[in-house]
């Protein structure tokens, strides 16, 4: 089952399809969990992002 998270920072990637603030779905078991200033973050490679979550209006 894929996981979901919000991008809070990222390196510079040419033609990136996501940006800071986007919610993304990423591969299960991806990345490395770190703790910084009492908050947990997941550092993962851009290639492990499966999709960007986009909100749409109901029809």
CHARMM internal coordinates of N, CA and C (Angstrom, degrees):
IC EDIT
DIST 1 N 1 CA 1.4656
DIST 1 CA 1 C 1.5219
ANGL 1 N 1 CA 1 C 109.00
DIST 1 C 2 N 1.3228
ANGL 1 CA 1 C 2 N 118.46
DIHE 1 N 1 CA 1 C 2 N 124.49
DIST 2 N 2 CA 1.4635
ANGL 1 C 2 N 2 CA 120.46
DIHE 1 CA 1 C 2 N 2 CA 179.18
DIST 2 CA 2 C 1.5264
ANGL 2 N 2 CA 2 C 111.77
DIHE 1 C 2 N 2 CA 2 C -66.92
DIST 2 C 3 N 1.3044
ANGL 2 CA 2 C 3 N 115.45
DIHE 2 N 2 CA 2 C 3 N 157.93
DIST 3 N 3 CA 1.4606
ANGL 2 C 3 N 3 CA 122.64
DIHE 2 CA 2 C 3 N 3 CA 178.57
DIST 3 CA 3 C 1.5145
ANGL 3 N 3 CA 3 C 109.74
DIHE 2 C 3 N 3 CA 3 C -107.80
DIST 3 C 4 N 1.3366
ANGL 3 CA 3 C 4 N 115.69
DIHE 3 N 3 CA 3 C 4 N 163.86
DIST 4 N 4 CA 1.4567
ANGL 3 C 4 N 4 CA 121.55
DIHE 3 CA 3 C 4 N 4 CA -176.95
DIST 4 CA 4 C 1.5292
ANGL 4 N 4 CA 4 C 108.99
DIHE 3 C 4 N 4 CA 4 C -128.73
DIST 4 C 5 N 1.3327
ANGL 4 CA 4 C 5 N 116.44
DIHE 4 N 4 CA 4 C 5 N 144.29
DIST 5 N 5 CA 1.4514
ANGL 4 C 5 N 5 CA 120.92
DIHE 4 CA 4 C 5 N 5 CA 177.87
DIST 5 CA 5 C 1.5156
ANGL 5 N 5 CA 5 C 111.24
DIHE 4 C 5 N 5 CA 5 C -160.71
DIST 5 C 6 N 1.3346
ANGL 5 CA 5 C 6 N 114.48
DIHE 5 N 5 CA 5 C 6 N 168.75
DIST 6 N 6 CA 1.4665
ANGL 5 C 6 N 6 CA 121.22
DIHE 5 CA 5 C 6 N 6 CA 179.61
DIST 6 CA 6 C 1.5243
ANGL 6 N 6 CA 6 C 108.79
DIHE 5 C 6 N 6 CA 6 C -104.83
DIST 6 C 7 N 1.3208
ANGL 6 CA 6 C 7 N 116.31
DIHE 6 N 6 CA 6 C 7 N 136.55
DIST 7 N 7 CA 1.4645
ANGL 6 C 7 N 7 CA 121.20
DIHE 6 CA 6 C 7 N 7 CA 178.64
DIST 7 CA 7 C 1.5279
ANGL 7 N 7 CA 7 C 108.63
DIHE 6 C 7 N 7 CA 7 C -77.54
DIST 7 C 8 N 1.3438
ANGL 7 CA 7 C 8 N 115.97
DIHE 7 N 7 CA 7 C 8 N 120.94
DIST 8 N 8 CA 1.4639
ANGL 7 C 8 N 8 CA 120.20
DIHE 7 CA 7 C 8 N 8 CA 179.02
DIST 8 CA 8 C 1.5232
ANGL 8 N 8 CA 8 C 111.86
DIHE 7 C 8 N 8 CA 8 C -106.84
DIST 8 C 9 N 1.3296
ANGL 8 CA 8 C 9 N 117.24
DIHE 8 N 8 CA 8 C 9 N -16.87
DIST 9 N 9 CA 1.4619
ANGL 8 C 9 N 9 CA 121.71
DIHE 8 CA 8 C 9 N 9 CA 176.13
DIST 9 CA 9 C 1.5246
ANGL 9 N 9 CA 9 C 107.65
DIHE 8 C 9 N 9 CA 9 C -166.24
DIST 9 C 10 N 1.2986
ANGL 9 CA 9 C 10 N 116.76
DIHE 9 N 9 CA 9 C 10 N 153.86
DIST 10 N 10 CA 1.4610
ANGL 9 C 10 N 10 CA 119.91
DIHE 9 CA 9 C 10 N 10 CA 176.98
DIST 10 CA 10 C 1.5190
ANGL 10 N 10 CA 10 C 110.06
DIHE 9 C 10 N 10 CA 10 C -159.49
DIST 10 C 11 N 1.3243
ANGL 10 CA 10 C 11 N 114.86
DIHE 10 N 10 CA 10 C 11 N 155.87
DIST 11 N 11 CA 1.4592
ANGL 10 C 11 N 11 CA 119.33
DIHE 10 CA 10 C 11 N 11 CA 176.89
DIST 11 CA 11 C 1.5239
ANGL 11 N 11 CA 11 C 109.10
DIHE 10 C 11 N 11 CA 11 C -75.24
DIST 11 C 12 N 1.3043
ANGL 11 CA 11 C 12 N 115.35
DIHE 11 N 11 CA 11 C 12 N 168.43
DIST 12 N 12 CA 1.4588
ANGL 11 C 12 N 12 CA 120.55
DIHE 11 CA 11 C 12 N 12 CA -179.84
DIST 12 CA 12 C 1.5250
ANGL 12 N 12 CA 12 C 109.11
DIHE 11 C 12 N 12 CA 12 C -75.77
DIST 12 C 13 N 1.3273
ANGL 12 CA 12 C 13 N 115.64
DIHE 12 N 12 CA 12 C 13 N 118.60
DIST 13 N 13 CA 1.4614
ANGL 12 C 13 N 13 CA 121.52
DIHE 12 CA 12 C 13 N 13 CA 179.62
DIST 13 CA 13 C 1.5228
ANGL 13 N 13 CA 13 C 107.67
DIHE 12 C 13 N 13 CA 13 C -125.82
DIST 13 C 14 N 1.3231
ANGL 13 CA 13 C 14 N 115.89
DIHE 13 N 13 CA 13 C 14 N 123.97
DIST 14 N 14 CA 1.4632
ANGL 13 C 14 N 14 CA 120.21
DIHE 13 CA 13 C 14 N 14 CA -179.51
DIST 14 CA 14 C 1.5288
ANGL 14 N 14 CA 14 C 110.19
DIHE 13 C 14 N 14 CA 14 C -65.26
DIST 14 C 15 N 1.3171
ANGL 14 CA 14 C 15 N 116.41
DIHE 14 N 14 CA 14 C 15 N 132.80
DIST 15 N 15 CA 1.4690
ANGL 14 C 15 N 15 CA 123.52
DIHE 14 CA 14 C 15 N 15 CA 179.01
DIST 15 CA 15 C 1.5293
ANGL 15 N 15 CA 15 C 113.59
DIHE 14 C 15 N 15 CA 15 C 59.36
DIST 15 C 16 N 1.3363
ANGL 15 CA 15 C 16 N 116.63
DIHE 15 N 15 CA 15 C 16 N 33.76
DIST 16 N 16 CA 1.4696
ANGL 15 C 16 N 16 CA 120.40
DIHE 15 CA 15 C 16 N 16 CA 178.59
DIST 16 CA 16 C 1.5272
ANGL 16 N 16 CA 16 C 109.77
DIHE 15 C 16 N 16 CA 16 C -63.33
DIST 16 C 17 N 1.3157
ANGL 16 CA 16 C 17 N 116.24
DIHE 16 N 16 CA 16 C 17 N 139.65
DIST 17 N 17 CA 1.4648
ANGL 16 C 17 N 17 CA 121.80
DIHE 16 CA 16 C 17 N 17 CA -178.89
DIST 17 CA 17 C 1.5249
ANGL 17 N 17 CA 17 C 111.63
DIHE 16 C 17 N 17 CA 17 C -91.06
DIST 17 C 18 N 1.3436
ANGL 17 CA 17 C 18 N 116.69
DIHE 17 N 17 CA 17 C 18 N -3.01
DIST 18 N 18 CA 1.4628
ANGL 17 C 18 N 18 CA 121.44
DIHE 17 CA 17 C 18 N 18 CA 178.64
DIST 18 CA 18 C 1.5189
ANGL 18 N 18 CA 18 C 108.73
DIHE 17 C 18 N 18 CA 18 C -129.34
DIST 18 C 19 N 1.3387
ANGL 18 CA 18 C 19 N 115.06
DIHE 18 N 18 CA 18 C 19 N 163.20
DIST 19 N 19 CA 1.4647
ANGL 18 C 19 N 19 CA 119.92
DIHE 18 CA 18 C 19 N 19 CA 179.08
DIST 19 CA 19 C 1.5225
ANGL 19 N 19 CA 19 C 109.06
DIHE 18 C 19 N 19 CA 19 C -142.98
DIST 19 C 20 N 1.3236
ANGL 19 CA 19 C 20 N 116.22
DIHE 19 N 19 CA 19 C 20 N 170.50
DIST 20 N 20 CA 1.4590
ANGL 19 C 20 N 20 CA 121.41
DIHE 19 CA 19 C 20 N 20 CA 177.54
DIST 20 CA 20 C 1.5223
ANGL 20 N 20 CA 20 C 108.88
DIHE 19 C 20 N 20 CA 20 C -57.70
DIST 20 C 21 N 1.3327
ANGL 20 CA 20 C 21 N 115.38
DIHE 20 N 20 CA 20 C 21 N 133.13
DIST 21 N 21 CA 1.4558
ANGL 20 C 21 N 21 CA 121.24
DIHE 20 CA 20 C 21 N 21 CA -178.97
DIST 21 CA 21 C 1.5161
ANGL 21 N 21 CA 21 C 113.42
DIHE 20 C 21 N 21 CA 21 C 101.25
DIST 21 C 22 N 1.3336
ANGL 21 CA 21 C 22 N 117.32
DIHE 21 N 21 CA 21 C 22 N -19.70
DIST 22 N 22 CA 1.4676
ANGL 21 C 22 N 22 CA 120.86
DIHE 21 CA 21 C 22 N 22 CA 178.53
DIST 22 CA 22 C 1.5256
ANGL 22 N 22 CA 22 C 110.80
DIHE 21 C 22 N 22 CA 22 C -71.72
DIST 22 C 23 N 1.3213
ANGL 22 CA 22 C 23 N 116.00
DIHE 22 N 22 CA 22 C 23 N 148.12
DIST 23 N 23 CA 1.4611
ANGL 22 C 23 N 23 CA 122.03
DIHE 22 CA 22 C 23 N 23 CA 171.48
DIST 23 CA 23 C 1.5178
ANGL 23 N 23 CA 23 C 107.05
DIHE 22 C 23 N 23 CA 23 C -97.62
DIST 23 C 24 N 1.3374
ANGL 23 CA 23 C 24 N 115.40
DIHE 23 N 23 CA 23 C 24 N 132.64
DIST 24 N 24 CA 1.4595
ANGL 23 C 24 N 24 CA 120.33
DIHE 23 CA 23 C 24 N 24 CA -176.58
DIST 24 CA 24 C 1.5248
ANGL 24 N 24 CA 24 C 110.85
DIHE 23 C 24 N 24 CA 24 C -129.43
DIST 24 C 25 N 1.3177
ANGL 24 CA 24 C 25 N 114.52
DIHE 24 N 24 CA 24 C 25 N 159.13
DIST 25 N 25 CA 1.4600
ANGL 24 C 25 N 25 CA 122.17
DIHE 24 CA 24 C 25 N 25 CA 171.68
DIST 25 CA 25 C 1.5237
ANGL 25 N 25 CA 25 C 105.94
DIHE 24 C 25 N 25 CA 25 C -107.13
DIST 25 C 26 N 1.3369
ANGL 25 CA 25 C 26 N 116.40
DIHE 25 N 25 CA 25 C 26 N 131.64
DIST 26 N 26 CA 1.4576
ANGL 25 C 26 N 26 CA 120.15
DIHE 25 CA 25 C 26 N 26 CA -177.84
DIST 26 CA 26 C 1.5267
ANGL 26 N 26 CA 26 C 110.54
DIHE 25 C 26 N 26 CA 26 C -129.17
DIST 26 C 27 N 1.3246
ANGL 26 CA 26 C 27 N 115.76
DIHE 26 N 26 CA 26 C 27 N 163.14
DIST 27 N 27 CA 1.4596
ANGL 26 C 27 N 27 CA 122.38
DIHE 26 CA 26 C 27 N 27 CA -177.08
DIST 27 CA 27 C 1.5298
ANGL 27 N 27 CA 27 C 111.43
DIHE 26 C 27 N 27 CA 27 C -60.18
DIST 27 C 28 N 1.3317
ANGL 27 CA 27 C 28 N 114.74
DIHE 27 N 27 CA 27 C 28 N 143.42
DIST 28 N 28 CA 1.4589
ANGL 27 C 28 N 28 CA 120.72
DIHE 27 CA 27 C 28 N 28 CA 174.99
DIST 28 CA 28 C 1.5238
ANGL 28 N 28 CA 28 C 108.86
DIHE 27 C 28 N 28 CA 28 C -64.84
DIST 28 C 29 N 1.3075
ANGL 28 CA 28 C 29 N 116.66
DIHE 28 N 28 CA 28 C 29 N 145.71
DIST 29 N 29 CA 1.4715
ANGL 28 C 29 N 29 CA 124.59
DIHE 28 CA 28 C 29 N 29 CA 179.88
DIST 29 CA 29 C 1.5238
ANGL 29 N 29 CA 29 C 112.33
DIHE 28 C 29 N 29 CA 29 C 65.93
DIST 29 C 30 N 1.3148
ANGL 29 CA 29 C 30 N 117.51
DIHE 29 N 29 CA 29 C 30 N 19.74
DIST 30 N 30 CA 1.4582
ANGL 29 C 30 N 30 CA 121.20
DIHE 29 CA 29 C 30 N 30 CA -179.13
DIST 30 CA 30 C 1.5219
ANGL 30 N 30 CA 30 C 110.70
DIHE 29 C 30 N 30 CA 30 C -88.14
DIST 30 C 31 N 1.3141
ANGL 30 CA 30 C 31 N 116.03
DIHE 30 N 30 CA 30 C 31 N 152.17
DIST 31 N 31 CA 1.4498
ANGL 30 C 31 N 31 CA 122.11
DIHE 30 CA 30 C 31 N 31 CA 169.21
DIST 31 CA 31 C 1.5113
ANGL 31 N 31 CA 31 C 115.85
DIHE 30 C 31 N 31 CA 31 C 77.19
DIST 31 C 32 N 1.3344
ANGL 31 CA 31 C 32 N 113.39
DIHE 31 N 31 CA 31 C 32 N -177.25
DIST 32 N 32 CA 1.4554
ANGL 31 C 32 N 32 CA 123.24
DIHE 31 CA 31 C 32 N 32 CA 179.95
DIST 32 CA 32 C 1.5139
ANGL 32 N 32 CA 32 C 108.32
DIHE 31 C 32 N 32 CA 32 C -126.55
DIST 32 C 33 N 1.3338
ANGL 32 CA 32 C 33 N 116.70
DIHE 32 N 32 CA 32 C 33 N 127.67
DIST 33 N 33 CA 1.4633
ANGL 32 C 33 N 33 CA 120.56
DIHE 32 CA 32 C 33 N 33 CA 179.39
DIST 33 CA 33 C 1.5229
ANGL 33 N 33 CA 33 C 109.13
DIHE 32 C 33 N 33 CA 33 C -83.47
DIST 33 C 34 N 1.3379
ANGL 33 CA 33 C 34 N 116.20
DIHE 33 N 33 CA 33 C 34 N 132.20
DIST 34 N 34 CA 1.4610
ANGL 33 C 34 N 34 CA 121.61
DIHE 33 CA 33 C 34 N 34 CA 176.39
DIST 34 CA 34 C 1.5259
ANGL 34 N 34 CA 34 C 108.80
DIHE 33 C 34 N 34 CA 34 C -128.95
DIST 34 C 35 N 1.3284
ANGL 34 CA 34 C 35 N 116.32
DIHE 34 N 34 CA 34 C 35 N 161.14
DIST 35 N 35 CA 1.4569
ANGL 34 C 35 N 35 CA 121.13
DIHE 34 CA 34 C 35 N 35 CA 175.02
DIST 35 CA 35 C 1.5237
ANGL 35 N 35 CA 35 C 107.88
DIHE 34 C 35 N 35 CA 35 C -120.04
DIST 35 C 36 N 1.3265
ANGL 35 CA 35 C 36 N 116.48
DIHE 35 N 35 CA 35 C 36 N 132.27
DIST 36 N 36 CA 1.4609
ANGL 35 C 36 N 36 CA 122.65
DIHE 35 CA 35 C 36 N 36 CA -179.88
DIST 36 CA 36 C 1.5143
ANGL 36 N 36 CA 36 C 108.16
DIHE 35 C 36 N 36 CA 36 C -139.55
DIST 36 C 37 N 1.3212
ANGL 36 CA 36 C 37 N 116.58
DIHE 36 N 36 CA 36 C 37 N 124.01
DIST 37 N 37 CA 1.4651
ANGL 36 C 37 N 37 CA 122.84
DIHE 36 CA 36 C 37 N 37 CA -178.98
DIST 37 CA 37 C 1.5305
ANGL 37 N 37 CA 37 C 111.21
DIHE 36 C 37 N 37 CA 37 C 49.43
DIST 37 C 38 N 1.3347
ANGL 37 CA 37 C 38 N 115.54
DIHE 37 N 37 CA 37 C 38 N 48.13
DIST 38 N 38 CA 1.4720
ANGL 37 C 38 N 38 CA 124.40
DIHE 37 CA 37 C 38 N 38 CA 176.03
DIST 38 CA 38 C 1.5259
ANGL 38 N 38 CA 38 C 113.63
DIHE 37 C 38 N 38 CA 38 C 65.73
DIST 38 C 39 N 1.3146
ANGL 38 CA 38 C 39 N 118.60
DIHE 38 N 38 CA 38 C 39 N 19.32
DIST 39 N 39 CA 1.4657
ANGL 38 C 39 N 39 CA 122.70
DIHE 38 CA 38 C 39 N 39 CA 175.37
DIST 39 CA 39 C 1.5221
ANGL 39 N 39 CA 39 C 108.41
DIHE 38 C 39 N 39 CA 39 C -122.94
DIST 39 C 40 N 1.3418
ANGL 39 CA 39 C 40 N 116.39
DIHE 39 N 39 CA 39 C 40 N 143.00
DIST 40 N 40 CA 1.4610
ANGL 39 C 40 N 40 CA 121.16
DIHE 39 CA 39 C 40 N 40 CA 178.87
DIST 40 CA 40 C 1.5287
ANGL 40 N 40 CA 40 C 109.97
DIHE 39 C 40 N 40 CA 40 C -95.26
DIST 40 C 41 N 1.3281
ANGL 40 CA 40 C 41 N 114.59
DIHE 40 N 40 CA 40 C 41 N 136.83
DIST 41 N 41 CA 1.4576
ANGL 40 C 41 N 41 CA 121.91
DIHE 40 CA 40 C 41 N 41 CA 178.83
DIST 41 CA 41 C 1.5211
ANGL 41 N 41 CA 41 C 108.76
DIHE 40 C 41 N 41 CA 41 C -130.64
DIST 41 C 42 N 1.3147
ANGL 41 CA 41 C 42 N 116.16
DIHE 41 N 41 CA 41 C 42 N 157.97
DIST 42 N 42 CA 1.4590
ANGL 41 C 42 N 42 CA 121.51
DIHE 41 CA 41 C 42 N 42 CA 175.14
DIST 42 CA 42 C 1.5242
ANGL 42 N 42 CA 42 C 107.89
DIHE 41 C 42 N 42 CA 42 C -118.01
DIST 42 C 43 N 1.3168
ANGL 42 CA 42 C 43 N 115.88
DIHE 42 N 42 CA 42 C 43 N 121.06
DIST 43 N 43 CA 1.4627
ANGL 42 C 43 N 43 CA 121.70
DIHE 42 CA 42 C 43 N 43 CA 177.17
DIST 43 CA 43 C 1.5285
ANGL 43 N 43 CA 43 C 106.72
DIHE 42 C 43 N 43 CA 43 C -98.64
DIST 43 C 44 N 1.3429
ANGL 43 CA 43 C 44 N 115.84
DIHE 43 N 43 CA 43 C 44 N 121.13
DIST 44 N 44 CA 1.4592
ANGL 43 C 44 N 44 CA 118.17
DIHE 43 CA 43 C 44 N 44 CA -178.00
DIST 44 CA 44 C 1.5122
ANGL 44 N 44 CA 44 C 110.76
DIHE 43 C 44 N 44 CA 44 C -141.01
DIST 44 C 45 N 1.3368
ANGL 44 CA 44 C 45 N 116.41
DIHE 44 N 44 CA 44 C 45 N 155.41
DIST 45 N 45 CA 1.4650
ANGL 44 C 45 N 45 CA 119.55
DIHE 44 CA 44 C 45 N 45 CA 179.32
DIST 45 CA 45 C 1.5241
ANGL 45 N 45 CA 45 C 111.61
DIHE 44 C 45 N 45 CA 45 C -71.01
DIST 45 C 46 N 1.3078
ANGL 45 CA 45 C 46 N 115.28
DIHE 45 N 45 CA 45 C 46 N 146.88
DIST 46 N 46 CA 1.4698
ANGL 45 C 46 N 46 CA 121.78
DIHE 45 CA 45 C 46 N 46 CA 179.49
DIST 46 CA 46 C 1.5261
ANGL 46 N 46 CA 46 C 111.04
DIHE 45 C 46 N 46 CA 46 C -54.31
DIST 46 C 47 N 1.3095
ANGL 46 CA 46 C 47 N 116.65
DIHE 46 N 46 CA 46 C 47 N -35.08
DIST 47 N 47 CA 1.4718
ANGL 46 C 47 N 47 CA 120.94
DIHE 46 CA 46 C 47 N 47 CA -177.27
DIST 47 CA 47 C 1.5315
ANGL 47 N 47 CA 47 C 112.96
DIHE 46 C 47 N 47 CA 47 C -66.97
DIST 47 C 48 N 1.3290
ANGL 47 CA 47 C 48 N 118.08
DIHE 47 N 47 CA 47 C 48 N -14.86
DIST 48 N 48 CA 1.4692
ANGL 47 C 48 N 48 CA 121.24
DIHE 47 CA 47 C 48 N 48 CA 179.04
DIST 48 CA 48 C 1.5236
ANGL 48 N 48 CA 48 C 112.84
DIHE 47 C 48 N 48 CA 48 C -88.37
DIST 48 C 49 N 1.3352
ANGL 48 CA 48 C 49 N 117.76
DIHE 48 N 48 CA 48 C 49 N -2.59
DIST 49 N 49 CA 1.4643
ANGL 48 C 49 N 49 CA 120.75
DIHE 48 CA 48 C 49 N 49 CA 175.61
DIST 49 CA 49 C 1.5231
ANGL 49 N 49 CA 49 C 107.93
DIHE 48 C 49 N 49 CA 49 C -78.39
DIST 49 C 50 N 1.3336
ANGL 49 CA 49 C 50 N 115.67
DIHE 49 N 49 CA 49 C 50 N 125.04
DIST 50 N 50 CA 1.4654
ANGL 49 C 50 N 50 CA 120.67
DIHE 49 CA 49 C 50 N 50 CA -177.74
DIST 50 CA 50 C 1.5193
ANGL 50 N 50 CA 50 C 112.60
DIHE 49 C 50 N 50 CA 50 C -92.62
DIST 50 C 51 N 1.3483
ANGL 50 CA 50 C 51 N 116.93
DIHE 50 N 50 CA 50 C 51 N -35.72
DIST 51 N 51 CA 1.4664
ANGL 50 C 51 N 51 CA 119.75
DIHE 50 CA 50 C 51 N 51 CA -175.72
DIST 51 CA 51 C 1.5172
ANGL 51 N 51 CA 51 C 110.22
DIHE 50 C 51 N 51 CA 51 C -162.94
DIST 51 C 52 N 1.3314
ANGL 51 CA 51 C 52 N 115.05
DIHE 51 N 51 CA 51 C 52 N 156.39
DIST 52 N 52 CA 1.4641
ANGL 51 C 52 N 52 CA 122.04
DIHE 51 CA 51 C 52 N 52 CA 172.22
DIST 52 CA 52 C 1.5233
ANGL 52 N 52 CA 52 C 107.22
DIHE 51 C 52 N 52 CA 52 C -101.10
DIST 52 C 53 N 1.3326
ANGL 52 CA 52 C 53 N 116.43
DIHE 52 N 52 CA 52 C 53 N 134.36
DIST 53 N 53 CA 1.4602
ANGL 52 C 53 N 53 CA 121.18
DIHE 52 CA 52 C 53 N 53 CA 179.06
DIST 53 CA 53 C 1.5210
ANGL 53 N 53 CA 53 C 108.14
DIHE 52 C 53 N 53 CA 53 C -83.54
DIST 53 C 54 N 1.3286
ANGL 53 CA 53 C 54 N 116.35
DIHE 53 N 53 CA 53 C 54 N 125.58
DIST 54 N 54 CA 1.4609
ANGL 53 C 54 N 54 CA 122.01
DIHE 53 CA 53 C 54 N 54 CA -178.89
DIST 54 CA 54 C 1.5192
ANGL 54 N 54 CA 54 C 108.17
DIHE 53 C 54 N 54 CA 54 C -122.19
DIST 54 C 55 N 1.3258
ANGL 54 CA 54 C 55 N 116.09
DIHE 54 N 54 CA 54 C 55 N 127.07
DIST 55 N 55 CA 1.4618
ANGL 54 C 55 N 55 CA 119.90
DIHE 54 CA 54 C 55 N 55 CA 177.39
DIST 55 CA 55 C 1.5244
ANGL 55 N 55 CA 55 C 109.44
DIHE 54 C 55 N 55 CA 55 C -83.76
DIST 55 C 56 N 1.3101
ANGL 55 CA 55 C 56 N 115.58
DIHE 55 N 55 CA 55 C 56 N 138.45
DIST 56 N 56 CA 1.4580
ANGL 55 C 56 N 56 CA 120.85
DIHE 55 CA 55 C 56 N 56 CA 177.81
DIST 56 CA 56 C 1.5182
ANGL 56 N 56 CA 56 C 109.50
DIHE 55 C 56 N 56 CA 56 C -128.14
DIST 56 C 57 N 1.3045
ANGL 56 CA 56 C 57 N 115.70
DIHE 56 N 56 CA 56 C 57 N 160.92
DIST 57 N 57 CA 1.4595
ANGL 56 C 57 N 57 CA 120.25
DIHE 56 CA 56 C 57 N 57 CA 177.40
DIST 57 CA 57 C 1.5191
ANGL 57 N 57 CA 57 C 109.48
DIHE 56 C 57 N 57 CA 57 C -83.29
DIST 57 C 58 N 1.3406
ANGL 57 CA 57 C 58 N 115.31
DIHE 57 N 57 CA 57 C 58 N 148.72
DIST 58 N 58 CA 1.4596
ANGL 57 C 58 N 58 CA 119.21
DIHE 57 CA 57 C 58 N 58 CA 176.03
DIST 58 CA 58 C 1.5147
ANGL 58 N 58 CA 58 C 109.81
DIHE 57 C 58 N 58 CA 58 C -70.50
DIST 58 C 59 N 1.2994
ANGL 58 CA 58 C 59 N 115.30
DIHE 58 N 58 CA 58 C 59 N 146.87
DIST 59 N 59 CA 1.4712
ANGL 58 C 59 N 59 CA 120.54
DIHE 58 CA 58 C 59 N 59 CA 178.85
DIST 59 CA 59 C 1.5080
ANGL 59 N 59 CA 59 C 109.11
DIHE 58 C 59 N 59 CA 59 C -95.15
END
COOR INIT
IC SEED 1 N 1 CA 1 C
IC BUILD
